[in-house]
Amino acid sequence: MNKTAHLVVAAAAALVLTAAARAAVTLNAARVGAVDVPALAKFYESAFGLKEVNRIKFRDTVEIMMNFGDSTDAAKANPSAQIVIMHRASNELKDPVPHLIFNVSDMDATVAAIEAAGGKMAGKPRPFGKTGIVIGMATDPAGNRMELIQQPKH
């Protein structure tokens, strides 16, 4: 076999191995932080209906895992990615890029729930061009940013 043929075979093998590795990757969770972890968990339960599915206690802190479901049992059985809340020393965030992204079916109702639970909107939700999509940006009481996306209503 000539040198070019060896390179082609090696490249094909690398692609097969890479594709196989990517096929097994899923999102497990998204992590946010707060000085008061239990208080922030209550916000996400009140604003979005998330339920606590696990709690890990460390020496001086706690980490709470949350997921969607009509009940705690349903949330525990939900295979979707969880939101994990961990302790951090300060709620002062400087980087505007990291944030949770939620799909919402009713932007107005979601905004009302966020504000009633103690969150803040960063302006009024707006249409995304002429797509029919509406996007809103909010912060939870610990300063974590959230993006709300409402798909077009048909």
N, C-alpha and C positions, 0 to 999 in steps of 0.2 A: 504494500500500500504506500502511495506517495505521501509526502508531507501535507499537502492540501486535504487529502482524504482523511488523514488522522485528525486534523484541525476540525473538519466538519463533524466527524463522529464525536469528538470531545465536546464541541459546542452543543450538539444535540443532546448528549448525555447530561450536560450541565443544565440545559433548559428543562429537561424531564425532571431532574432532581429538584430544581427550583420551583417548578409548578406543583410538584407533590408537597413540598414544604408549605407553600402558600395555601393550599387547599384545606389544611387543618387549622388555620388561624381564625379565631373569632374574637370579638370584643367581650371581655369578661365584665368590666366595670369602668366607670369614670369616677375619679376621686376629687372631692372638694374638701376644704378645710374650714375650721372655725375655732375660735377660742372656746365657745360653749357648744360642744358637740350635741348633747341632748336637745338643747333649744333649737339648733338648726334642723335636727331631725323632725321636730314638731312643726317647723315651718314647712318642710317638704311634704309632710303628711297633710297639713291643712291646705296648702296651696295646690298640690298636685294629686293628693290621694295616695301617695306612696306609703307602704307599710314597712315596718322594721322586720327584716328577715334574719338578722344575725347581729350579735353584739360581742365584741371582743374587749375584755378589760385588761389593761396593762397596769403597771404600778400606779401611775398618777393620772391616767387618762382612759378614754374609751374610744373605740372605733365602731361606728354603726353602719350596717349595710341595709339598703332599702331597695324595694322593687315595687312594681305596679301589680295590683290584684284587688279583687272585690273584698277579700279577707286576707288575714295574715297567712293562712294556709295556701290560698291561691297565689299570693305574692311569693311565698317560699317555693312553690312549684313552677313559677314563671321562669322559663329558660332565658329570657331576655337579659341584657346587660343591666347590672345594678348600679346604683349610686352609692358610693362609699364616702362617709363623712369621717374625717380624722381630725385630731387636735392639731392646732398650729398656735404659735406664740402670739400672733397679731392678726387682726382682720384688715390691716392696711395692705391693699394689693396695688401694685404699680403697673403690671403688665396687662394690657387690655385684650390680649389675644386668647388665652385659655378661657373656655366657657362651656357650659352644658348647652346642648341643643335639643329642644323638645318640639315634637310635632303636636299641634293642638287642633282640635276640631272647631272650637269657638274662641276666637281671640278675645272678644270682649269679656266673656265669662272667665277666661284664664287670667286676664289682667286684673279683673275685680278680685279673684281669689288670691292672687299674688299680693295685691295691695292690702287686702283684709288680713292676710297672714303676716304682714310686716315687711314685705319686699317693696322695692321701688322700681318704677319704669323709668327708662332713660329716654323720655320722650314718648310721643304717641306712636303706636304701630303704624307702619306705612306699607303701601303696595310696593312690590318689587317689580319695577318696570310695568310692562303690560302683560305680565304672566298670569295674573290672577292670584298670585301668592302674596300673603301679607306677612311681614316680619316685624317683630317687636324685640326690643332688648330690655332686660331687667337685671336687677341685682337682688340677691337674697340678703337677709339681715347681717350676714357675715361678710358681705362685699363680693361674693362669688358672682360672676356674670352668667346670665342665661340668655339664650336666643330662642325665641318662640316663632315657629313657622306654621302658618295656616295655609294648607293647599287650596287651590281654587275650588269653589263650590260649584257643582254641576247640577 
